[in-house]
């Protein structure tokens, strides 16, 4: 018998897909702070638009965002590329979720301006690289099989002893679906992070 699910988890999160998780599902009431920040009002930058087959951005979410590549460029992105705003019209706030992550990820503009591609990928990486808490691992929502899946993701991610000493991180909840496929409009004005397996 472990503790209840952590209070900072999304209310509608369930670790398992399909019927095994339906009985734990609750409705989510999260919304952007203002209507103008709603995903329904904004158009995404072309590098962020979801494409499962041919994602416009090649990025392994387990790694540093400096490793990402934009398909339309024949070079590494530079500072000017990354300074472009993520939406049109620009927005200072985005709330992101993924079905495999129990946490929301809030992206905010730096220096009181609008969110840039650099803001998005740096903050997304920082959120996913956070070590999980003991309560994220030992709770009544996860069983031994679920914890084994997290352990396997951790083993596959770690390339050296330094990474192994960091323990399980939030990105390990993606359980193999670690490649960025873009964003899409989500529920309640939020953005859905779309991820997949390596192609």
Residue pairs with C-beta under 8 A, 6 or more apart in sequence:
1 140
2 138
2 139
2 140
2 142
3 135
3 138
3 139
3 140
4 139
4 140
5 102
5 139
5 140
5 141
6 102
6 133
6 135
6 136
6 139
8 103
9 102
9 103
9 136
9 141
10 28
10 30
10 97
10 101
10 102
10 103
10 104
11 26
11 27
11 28
11 29
12 25
12 26
12 27
12 28
13 101
13 102
14 21
14 22
14 24
14 25
14 141
15 21
15 102
15 141
15 142
15 146
16 146
17 99
24 141
28 187
28 188
29 188
30 95
30 104
30 188
30 190
31 38
31 188
31 189
31 190
32 38
32 39
32 93
32 94
32 95
32 188
32 189
32 190
33 93
34 93
35 41
35 189
36 91
37 91
37 92
37 93
37 94
37 189
38 189
39 94
39 185
39 186
39 189
39 190
39 191
40 185
40 189
41 89
42 87
42 88
42 89
42 91
43 87
43 88
44 86
44 87
44 182
44 183
45 84
45 85
45 86
45 87
45 88
45 117
46 56
46 72
47 56
47 57
47 70
47 72
47 117
48 56
48 57
48 86
48 117
48 120
48 182
48 183
49 56
49 182
49 183
50 181
50 182
50 183
50 184
50 194
51 181
51 182
52 181
52 194
52 196
54 71
55 71
55 179
55 180
55 181
55 182
56 70
56 71
56 72
56 182
57 68
57 69
57 70
57 71
57 180
57 182
58 68
58 69
58 70
58 71
58 179
58 180
59 65
59 67
59 68
59 69
59 121
59 179
59 180
60 67
60 178
60 179
60 180
60 198
61 124
61 125
61 128
61 171
61 174
61 178
61 179
61 180
61 195
62 128
62 157
62 171
62 178
64 125
65 121
65 122
65 124
65 125
68 77
68 121
68 180
69 76
69 77
70 77
70 81
73 81
77 117
79 118
81 117
82 116
82 117
82 118
82 121
83 116
83 117
83 118
84 116
84 117
85 91
85 114
85 115
85 116
85 117
86 94
86 115
86 116
86 117
86 119
86 120
87 94
87 115
90 113
90 114
90 115
91 109
91 114
91 115
92 108
92 109
92 112
92 113
92 114
92 115
93 106
93 107
93 108
93 109
93 115
94 106
94 107
94 115
94 120
94 190
94 191
95 104
95 105
95 106
95 107
95 189
95 190
95 191
96 104
96 105
96 106
96 107
96 124
96 183
96 190
96 191
96 192
96 193
97 104
97 105
97 186
97 190
97 191
97 192
97 193
98 174
98 192
98 193
98 194
98 195
100 173
100 174
100 175
100 177
100 195
101 170
101 173
101 174
101 193
102 136
102 173
103 127
103 170
104 190
105 123
105 124
105 127
105 128
105 193
107 115
107 119
107 120
107 123
107 124
108 115
108 119
108 123
109 115
109 116
109 119
110 116
110 119
124 193
127 170
128 169
128 170
128 171
128 174
129 169
129 170
129 171
130 169
130 170
131 166
131 167
131 168
131 169
131 170
132 167
132 168
132 169
132 170
132 172
132 173
137 147
137 150
137 168
142 150
149 175
150 168
150 172
150 173
150 175
151 168
152 175
153 168
153 171
153 172
153 173
153 174
153 175
153 176
154 167
154 168
154 169
154 172
156 176
157 163
157 169
157 171
157 172
157 178
158 164
158 166
171 178
174 195
176 197
177 195
177 196
177 197
178 195
178 198
179 195
179 196
179 197
179 198
179 199
180 193
180 194
180 195
181 194
181 195
181 196
182 194
183 191
183 192
183 193
183 194
184 191
184 192
184 194
185 191
185 192
186 192
